[in-house]
Amino acid sequence: MSTDAYVTDEAKGLNWEFWLGDSGERMAEIAECTVDLSIDSPPFESLYTYSNSPRDMGNALDRPDFFAQFGYIIREKLRITKPGRLACVHVSQTALLKSRDGYVGLTDFRGDVIKAYQEAGWIYWGEATVDKDPQAQAIRTKAQQLMFVSKNKDSTIVRPAMADYLLMFKKPGDNAVRVKTDVSNEEWIEWARPVWLDIREGNTLNAKVARDNDDERHLTPLQLDFIERCVRLYSNPGELVFTAFGGVGSEMYVAVKNGRRALGIELKASYWATGVRELTDLEIRMAQPVWDFGADT
């Protein structure tokens, strides 16, 4: 298997910059204490492999190797984040496979991410569990633990679907600028629940054009609902939202759409190019006048 060549590039719009390259290296170019909020979904160890590059954390040799690489990004995020501000991290648990691990089960990836952030100096601030559709997960992953045939054969084989999680970490120190959110009290009643039941799994950027023949597994863009809650709750309009795993630009797209500035880094060129197109098209649409046909002329 050939490895993907490492290249760098930059693209920018009125309110965003998207860098092509390795976050473990390129985050060093970001000034200290300049990021107001970060939102990202790191590779879930070896669950998804996005490229053939040895720089891709999805190609880590094992869990210690994965967190050795991830640790650079966690520490750099602490450096570039303003005191008292938050990092929102999307994770899921990961499965143990008989072919690879010798037995079938689950491993606490979520817990290991929390530990890694704490060891880097972040404060573990909060979390929400995100509900998942078990039938959709069964179709997508082919997990025997969710199949009707397994339940009907021997129900000790089955288990509930694997949830997603929002993990929140705060940089120590006092927040210098208060966040005045536009989230209504009615919205907060729902968003403050420890379990989010209404995140629409299919509400993602259209990523079909970002797939190529070298992808080993499907692309998994983060739901726009999930991102919007983080952006609206934990940043002010005009502030800088950063993502270390830019993918096709989902976090940046939502940030810009909601009046924030966005900075992201992505390793894979095809994903980066898709994100650049999405962000460019978004700003073109946002610049077009909105006609009020009910107004007097």
RODO-2510 file (C-alpha; in nm, 4 decimals, decimal comma):
residues 297
     n   res          X          Y          Z
     1     m     0,0000     0,0000     0,0000
     2     s     0,1465     0,3350    -0,1013
     3     t     0,1441     0,6244     0,1412
     4     d    -0,0144     0,9593     0,0652
     5     a     0,2363     1,2349    -0,0117
     6     y     0,2510     1,5098     0,2493
     7     v     0,1621     1,8528     0,1114
     8     t     0,0621     2,1856     0,2639
     9     d    -0,1529     2,4692     0,1365
    10     e    -0,3807     2,7475     0,2607
    11     a    -0,7127     2,8920     0,1494
    12     k    -0,9076     3,1768     0,3029
    13     g    -1,2294     3,3703     0,2779
    14     l    -1,3695     3,6752     0,4499
    15     n    -1,4143     3,5010     0,7855
    16     w    -1,2203     3,1737     0,7562
    17     e    -0,8817     3,0161     0,6899
    18     f    -0,8416     2,6477     0,6080
    19     w    -0,4914     2,5016     0,6185
    20     l    -0,3844     2,1780     0,4511
    21     g    -0,1291     1,9856     0,6555
    22     d    -0,0547     1,7998     0,9772
    23     s    -0,2143     1,9608     1,2843
    24     g     0,0653     1,8196     1,4979
    25     e     0,3035     2,0506     1,3130
    26     r     0,0916     2,3368     1,1794
    27     m    -0,0698     2,4308     1,5100
    28     a     0,2715     2,5700     1,6071
    29     e     0,1968     2,8515     1,3578
    30     i    -0,1023     2,9701     1,5651
    31     a    -0,0319     3,2420     1,8210
    32     e    -0,0754     3,1713     2,1917
    33     c    -0,4142     3,2466     2,3526
    34     t    -0,5928     3,3441     2,0300
    35     v    -0,8639     3,0732     2,0021
    36     d    -1,1997     3,1355     2,1699
    37     l    -1,3470     2,7872     2,1167
    38     s    -1,2334     2,4619     1,9576
    39     i    -1,4595     2,1887     1,8241
    40     d    -1,3335     1,8708     1,6670
    41     s    -1,3905     1,5014     1,6197
    42     p    -1,0576     1,3157     1,6344
    43     p    -1,0148     0,9776     1,4667
    44     f    -1,1450     0,7073     1,6988
    45     e    -0,8128     0,5244     1,7091
    46     s    -0,8326     0,2570     1,4340
    47     l    -1,2129     0,2631     1,3941
    48     y    -1,1902     0,4781     1,0804
    49     t    -0,8903     0,5036     0,8493
    50     y    -0,9063     0,8098     0,6270
    51     s    -0,5806     0,7918     0,4341
    52     n    -0,2603     0,5941     0,3859
    53     s    -0,0444     0,8633     0,5431
    54     p     0,1645     0,7636     0,8472
    55     r     0,0701     1,1086     0,9801
    56     d    -0,2962     0,9997     0,9918
    57     m    -0,3781     0,9123     1,3541
    58     g    -0,6219     0,6493     1,2268
    59     n    -0,3136     0,4515     1,1201
    60     a    -0,1599     0,4423     1,4689
    61     l     0,0082     0,1143     1,5606
    62     d    -0,1828     0,0798     1,8886
    63     r    -0,3511     0,2888     2,1559
    64     p    -0,0286     0,4169     2,3189
    65     d     0,0959     0,5238     1,9750
    66     f    -0,2372     0,6954     1,9038
    67     f    -0,2319     0,8974     2,2257
    68     a     0,1354     0,9835     2,1821
    69     q     0,0382     1,1529     1,8545
    70     f    -0,2868     1,2966     1,9903
    71     g    -0,1017     1,4402     2,2891
    72     y     0,0786     1,6952     2,0702
    73     i    -0,2541     1,8325     1,9486
    74     i    -0,4122     1,8361     2,2961
    75     r    -0,1179     2,0323     2,4382
    76     e    -0,1092     2,2746     2,1465
    77     k    -0,4818     2,3393     2,1836
    78     l    -0,4187     2,4336     2,5459
    79     r    -0,1484     2,6795     2,4368
    80     i    -0,3574     2,8528     2,1693
    81     t    -0,6856     2,8663     2,3661
    82     k    -0,7691     3,1708     2,5742
    83     p    -0,7892     3,1193     2,9531
    84     g    -1,1307     3,0107     3,0776
    85     r    -1,2462     2,9022     2,7308
    86     l    -1,3605     2,5602     2,6147
    87     a    -1,2630     2,2711     2,3895
    88     c    -1,5567     2,0605     2,2662
    89     v    -1,4562     1,7077     2,1612
    90     h    -1,6756     1,4506     1,9860
    91     v    -1,5938     1,0860     2,0653
    92     s    -1,7416     0,7376     2,0721
    93     q    -1,6360     0,4166     2,2386
    94     t    -1,4436     0,1702     2,0213
    95     a    -1,4889    -0,2012     1,9680
    96     l    -1,2490    -0,4871     2,0280
    97     l    -1,2338    -0,7356     1,7405
    98     k    -1,1615    -1,1052     1,7647
    99     s    -0,9398    -1,0929     1,4554
   100     r    -0,7266    -0,8155     1,6028
   101     d    -0,7680    -0,8336     1,9822
   102     g    -0,8501    -1,2007     2,0393
   103     y    -1,2013    -1,1395     2,1702
   104     v    -1,5069    -0,9224     2,1093
   105     g    -1,5942    -0,6384     2,3446
   106     l    -1,5669    -0,2632     2,4003
   107     t    -1,2812    -0,0442     2,5149
   108     d    -1,3129     0,2864     2,6996
   109     f    -1,1826     0,5294     2,4370
   110     r    -1,3955     0,8067     2,5870
   111     g    -1,2299     0,7599     2,9263
   112     d    -0,8820     0,7577     2,7752
   113     v    -0,9530     1,0864     2,5927
   114     i    -1,0665     1,2462     2,9205
   115     k    -0,7507     1,1243     3,0934
   116     a    -0,5281     1,2552     2,8128
   117     y    -0,6823     1,6032     2,8314
   118     q    -0,6523     1,6131     3,2098
   119     e    -0,2880     1,5054     3,1954
   120     a    -0,2203     1,7880     2,9482
   121     g    -0,3587     2,0451     3,1931
   122     w    -0,7215     2,0836     3,0838
   123     i    -1,0124     2,0844     3,3307
   124     y    -1,2742     1,8162     3,2569
   125     w    -1,5794     2,0432     3,2483
   126     g    -1,8811     1,8412     3,1340
   127     e    -2,0319     1,6027     2,8835
   128     a    -2,3471     1,5024     2,7010
   129     t    -2,4426     1,1631     2,5627
   130     v    -2,5761     1,1689     2,2063
   131     d    -2,8421     0,9135     2,1182
   132     k    -2,7853     0,6933     1,8113
   133     d    -3,0240     0,4937     1,5933
   134     p    -2,9409     0,1232     1,6517
   135     q    -3,0855     0,0105     1,3193
   136     a    -2,8883     0,2687     1,1240
   137     q    -2,5758     0,1709     1,3168
   138     a    -2,6362    -0,1967     1,2460
   139     i    -2,6720    -0,1305     0,8740
   140     r    -2,3637     0,0922     0,8612
   141     t    -2,1268    -0,1165     1,0754
   142     k    -2,2672    -0,4695     1,0243
   143     a    -2,2211    -0,5239     1,3993
   144     q    -2,3500    -0,8676     1,4978
   145     q    -2,4283    -0,7277     1,8436
   146     l    -2,7182    -0,5267     1,6963
   147     m    -2,8646    -0,7812     1,4562
   148     f    -3,2092    -0,9409     1,4949
   149     v    -3,0573    -1,2768     1,4020
   150     s    -2,8138    -1,2520     1,6953
   151     k    -3,0911    -1,1604     1,9402
   152     n    -3,3048    -1,4474     1,8219
   153     k    -3,0173    -1,6972     1,8245
   154     d    -2,8548    -1,6088     2,1596
   155     s    -2,9336    -1,2776     2,3275
   156     t    -2,6055    -1,2822     2,5209
   157     i    -2,4487    -1,1757     2,1902
   158     v    -2,6363    -0,8452     2,1668
   159     r    -2,5782    -0,5075     2,3347
   160     p    -2,7209    -0,1543     2,2883
   161     a    -2,5920     0,0707     2,0122
   162     m    -2,2786     0,2740     2,0819
   163     a    -2,3590     0,6368     2,1705
   164     d    -2,1626     0,9440     2,0750
   165     y    -2,0366     1,1866     2,3391
   166     l    -1,9663     1,5564     2,3644
   167     l    -1,6723     1,6015     2,6028
   168     m    -1,6052     1,9526     2,7284
   169     f    -1,2714     2,0727     2,8632
   170     k    -1,1867     2,4166     3,0027
   171     k    -0,8499     2,5902     2,9994
   172     p    -0,7570     2,7009     3,3527
   173     g    -0,7832     3,0736     3,4222
   174     d    -1,0462     3,3461     3,4158
   175     n    -1,2488     3,4149     3,1041
   176     a    -1,1791     3,7772     3,0031
   177     v    -1,4817     3,8228     2,7741
   178     r    -1,8199     3,6930     2,8810
   179     v    -2,0123     3,4867     2,6277
   180     k    -2,3568     3,6376     2,5749
   181     t    -2,5385     3,3519     2,4045
   182     d    -2,8490     3,3856     2,1881
   183     v    -2,9682     3,0456     2,3109
   184     s    -3,3220     3,0838     2,4478
   185     n    -3,4279     2,9463     2,7843
   186     e    -3,6502     2,6966     2,6018
   187     e    -3,3536     2,5741     2,3968
   188     w    -3,1366     2,5523     2,7077
   189     i    -3,3941     2,3341     2,8822
   190     e    -3,3352     2,0754     2,6082
   191     w    -2,9625     2,1311     2,5579
   192     a    -2,8884     2,1065     2,9308
   193     r    -3,0173     1,7495     2,9375
   194     p    -2,7373     1,4944     2,9908
   195     v    -2,8678     1,2945     2,6944
   196     w    -2,9327     1,4611     2,3574
   197     l    -3,2127     1,2752     2,1796
   198     d    -3,2700     1,5123     1,8892
   199     i    -2,9372     1,5291     1,7026
   200     r    -3,0243     1,4409     1,3417
   201     e    -2,7748     1,1792     1,2250
   202     g    -2,8168     1,2646     0,8580
   203     n    -2,7707     1,6395     0,9020
   204     t    -2,4130     1,6600     0,7696
   205     l    -2,2322     1,8361     0,4888
   206     n    -2,2554     1,6474     0,1622
   207     a    -1,9211     1,4690     0,1578
   208     k    -1,9638     1,2357    -0,1403
   209     v    -1,7188     1,4279    -0,3582
   210     a    -1,4527     1,4012    -0,0884
   211     r    -1,4362     1,0234    -0,1135
   212     d    -1,1737     0,8678    -0,3304
   213     n    -1,0529     0,5210    -0,4211
   214     d    -0,7898     0,5168    -0,1477
   215     d    -1,0409     0,5529     0,1372
   216     e    -1,0375     0,2344     0,3451
   217     r    -1,3583     0,3185     0,5307
   218     h    -1,6344     0,5705     0,4876
   219     l    -1,6066     0,9337     0,5800
   220     t    -1,7942     1,0289     0,8975
   221     p    -1,8701     1,4044     0,9077
   222     l    -1,9975     1,5420     1,2370
   223     q    -2,3640     1,6388     1,2562
   224     l    -2,4289     2,0106     1,2025
   225     d    -2,6784     2,0184     1,4939
   226     f    -2,4063     1,8988     1,7318
   227     i    -2,1637     2,1661     1,6128
   228     e    -2,4201     2,4471     1,6228
   229     r    -2,4998     2,3853     1,9876
   230     c    -2,1326     2,4201     2,0786
   231     v    -2,0842     2,7332     1,8655
   232     r    -2,3929     2,9149     1,9933
   233     l    -2,3445     2,8201     2,3570
   234     y    -1,9731     2,8803     2,3998
   235     s    -1,8658     3,1617     2,1649
   236     n    -1,9664     3,5167     2,0781
   237     p    -2,0267     3,6436     1,7246
   238     g    -1,6963     3,7477     1,5695
   239     e    -1,4862     3,5163     1,7875
   240     l    -1,2476     3,2521     1,6535
   241     v    -1,3542     2,8859     1,6381
   242     f    -1,0763     2,6342     1,5671
   243     t    -1,0797     2,2704     1,4580
   244     a    -0,7693     2,0521     1,4470
   245     f    -0,9423     1,7839     1,2373
   246     g    -1,1062     1,9925     0,9665
   247     g    -1,2346     1,7106     0,7463
   248     v    -1,4703     1,8619     0,4875
   249     g    -1,5072     2,1802     0,6915
   250     s    -1,8179     2,1036     0,8987
   251     e    -1,7136     2,2859     1,2162
   252     m    -1,5883     2,5847     1,0187
   253     y    -1,9033     2,5935     0,8058
   254     v    -2,1312     2,6152     1,1102
   255     a    -1,9085     2,8734     1,2790
   256     v    -1,9078     3,1054     0,9764
   257     k    -2,2815     3,0551     0,9178
   258     n    -2,3406     3,1691     1,2764
   259     g    -2,1301     3,4840     1,2468
   260     r    -1,8020     3,3581     1,3892
   261     r    -1,4531     3,3426     1,2381
   262     a    -1,3101     2,9965     1,1695
   263     l    -0,9676     2,8371     1,1406
   264     g    -0,9134     2,4699     1,0595
   265     i    -0,6421     2,2235     0,9639
   266     e    -0,6919     1,9051     0,7579
   267     l    -0,4365     1,6428     0,6529
   268     k    -0,6100     1,4917     0,3508
   269     a    -0,6099     1,7030     0,0347
   270     s    -0,9421     1,5804    -0,1067
   271     y    -1,1271     1,6558     0,2186
   272     w    -0,9564     1,9958     0,2453
   273     a    -1,0520     2,0861    -0,1138
   274     t    -1,4145     1,9925    -0,0438
   275     g    -1,4169     2,2091     0,2673
   276     v    -1,2727     2,5036     0,0752
   277     r    -1,5533     2,4751    -0,1806
   278     e    -1,8203     2,4462     0,0888
   279     l    -1,6903     2,7508     0,2751
   280     t    -1,6487     2,9568    -0,0418
   281     d    -2,0023     2,8748    -0,1558
   282     l    -2,1381     2,9548     0,1916
   283     e    -1,9891     3,3042     0,1960
   284     i    -2,1164     3,3716    -0,1547
   285     r    -2,4686     3,2806    -0,0435
   286     m    -2,4366     3,4843     0,2772
   287     a    -2,3328     3,7909     0,0753
   288     q    -2,6429     3,7806    -0,1441
   289     p    -2,9228     4,0224    -0,0475
   290     v    -3,2306     3,8864     0,1251
   291     w    -3,5389     4,0307    -0,0411
   292     d    -3,8393     4,1232     0,1706
   293     f    -4,1265     4,0958    -0,0725
   294     g    -4,3691     4,2215     0,1895
   295     a    -4,1911     4,5530     0,2370
   296     d    -4,3047     4,8778     0,0755
   297     t    -4,1222     4,9675    -0,2456
***
